[in-house]
């Protein structure tokens, strides 16, 4: 068994997994332990409630929540945890993901979620690692190295 997960990835449907795989892969590349859960805010609200409300006790520090269409998952999770929640709106066949994006960014005062681009799973992993880096120097150094590499400074 590896280190305890620091980032929780939750998605509303198995159909979100192909996009969210990029989030898990980026976290793996950064060496950030994570867990993955599939549960719908609408179809399985009790499962979502239990998962989100137990996140702190499981040692999570950040949550990434992905959903499409009505996309309430990130907000529901944020209502049940004090942890920062990063929303990933999924591209949809109806409105191209604009429906998901607007559902996520229009949160009421007191229940904020951060939001990345439609299908922005990799950026969600980068942001989650930056949040970890605010208090964990090893992840801050990981992000510094990543940005240097992106800028071509370590080639």
N, C-alpha and C positions, 0 to 999 in steps of 0.2 A: 504494500500500500504506500502511495506517495504522500507528499505533503498535503495538508488540509486545504481544500479549495478556498480561494480568496475572492473569486468572482463567480457569481451565479448567472448562468444564461438560462432564460426562460422564454419559451415561444408558445404561441397559441395553438399551433398545429404542426404535425409532422411535415406538412408541405413547406414549412418555413426552413427546414433543416438544410436544404441545398445552399441557401443564402447564408444562414447562420454558421455554416461550417467554416466560412472565412473568419468569423470572429474567434472560434475555437482554435483554428490554425494559427492566427496571429498571436493569441494568448500563449499557445504552445511555443511559438518562436521566441517569445519574450520570457519564457520560463515561468509564466503565471499559472498556478494551479486553479482549475475551475471545475464547476459541475454544470450539468445540462438537465433541464426539466422541460417536458412538454405538457402544458395544461392550459385550457381555454378559460379566460375570465368569464365567459358567458355560459359555457357548458359544464365547467368544473369549478365553480367559484369557491367551494370549500377546500379543494385541493390547492388552489392558488393561495387562499388565505393561510392555510397551514404552512405551505412552503415559504411564503414571504414573511410571515410572522416569526418563523423559526430561523430565519437567515442569520441573524446576529449570533444566536446560540451555536450555529454550525460553523461560525468563524468567518462568514463572508464579510467583505468590506465594500463591495460594489455589486450592483445588479445590472445586467443588460437584459432588456425585455423587448421581444420582437412580436409584432402582430400586424395583421392586415385588416382592411375594411374598417369596421367600427373601432378597432384597435384600442380597446380599453385596458389591455393587459398592463401596460406600464403604469398607468394611473392607479389601477387597483393594487398593484404591487406596492407602489409608493405610499398608498394609504395605510398599508399594513407594516411598513418597516421604516426605521429612521435612516437607513442606508441611502446613499445616492443611487438613483435609478437612471440609466441611460436607455432611451427608447430608440428602437430601430423600426421605422415604418416599412412595411413590406409593399412591394409593387403589386398592384392588383389589376385584374382584367377589366374591372368596371371603370375606374378613374385613374389608372396608372400609378396608384399609390398616394395621390393627393388626398384621398379620403383618409388614409392611414396617417399621413403626416399631420393633417389638420386635427385629427382626433388626439394626437399626442402633444401637440404644442399648445393646445387650448385648455390647459389644466387650470383649475381654480386656484386662487391664492391659498397657500398653505400646503399644497400637494404638488410641488414642482417635479418635473422630470426634465433631464437634458435630452436633446433629440439630435440625432445625426441625420444624414441624407437618406432618402428612400433607398433601401437595400444597402445601407452604409455599414454593414456588419464589421468590416475591417477597421473602419474609423471608430466604431464603438469599442473595439478591443484596445485600440491605441488610447482613446480617452480614458477607459477604465484603468489602464496601466499608468497613465498620468495622474489619475486620482490616487492610486496606490502610492505613487512616487511622492506625493505631498507629505507623507509621513514615513515612507519606507525608502531609504536612500538607494537600496539596490535596484528598485524599479525606476527611480529618478535617473540613475546612471544608465539603465537600459534605454530609456527614452532619449537621453542625451546622445548616446551612441547611435540610436536609430536615426535621429534627425541629422547627425553629422554624416552618416552614410547616405541618407537621402540627398543631402546637399553636395555629395561627392567629395567630402573633406577627408574621408578615410580610405580613399582608393589608391 
